[in-house]
Amino acid sequence: MRRIVILVGRTELQPRQEIVSRLRQSGYMVQLADDFHDALAVIPTTCPDVIVLFLNQKAVPASAWEVIRVGRRAADAAVVVLTSSQAPKVRVAVLQGGADACLAVPVSPDVLLACIDSLIRRRPRRIQAGKAPFVLHDLYVDFHTREVRVRGERKNLTPQEFDLLAALIDCSQSPVADDRKVLETVFPEASGNREILRQYIWRLRCKIEPDPRAPQYILHDPESGYRLGG
């Protein structure tokens, strides 16, 4: 089956056509949307596997957030943001807001293709639609609806926080924890940066642990890494 990529917007810093050509050469079906409003119209009918957003503004406009939200909920699409901003706070904001990767433009079409290929490989593990809910004591995780409850209370996780929890659950089936595997699965753009993992682990603990400083679910072994236990 051919994978579908939607390219949203454009930037003067990089011709869009060179990216389109590279993706099509690699077998992707490419759908173009000139702006965020066009993208909102085509996402429900196209059901893309990946959405690539060109972001020219220094701040993220509300319409861009809506594309990310609709893309994740309506199509369960992975989202890559290409930004002309050099401000770290912009990249942090889009990643925390639901994007899977954030790259600076101009970007090599081959680098973007590698990023998209990586997200496509992760996609079946991330969705896990047919997988039974995971239960650990008072922690309940539904992979199909992406719902998380602790002691019956629903917890609102960002897409990456949920993906991190799902990756930890997958790794918990292995006798040995593997931080590198978790990083490659959830944060492919981080290039093995464990500080990002530690930051997201802390955020996840703050949401699901009774006491994040004395965790019951997300445990850490100094020699092997993070794992789910309890």
Protein Blocks (a to p, Z undefined) as FASTA:
>chain_A
ZZddddedjdfkbcfklmmmmmmmnopacdddfbfklmmmmmmmnopabdcdddfbfbdc
fklmmmmmmmmmmnopacddddfbfbfklmmmmmmnopabdcdddddfklmmmmmmmmmm
mmmmmnommpccddehjaccdfklopaceehiacdddfklmmmmmmmmmmmmpmbdcfkl
mmmmmmmmnnopaklmmmmmmmmmmmmgmblklcfklccdfkloccdeZZ
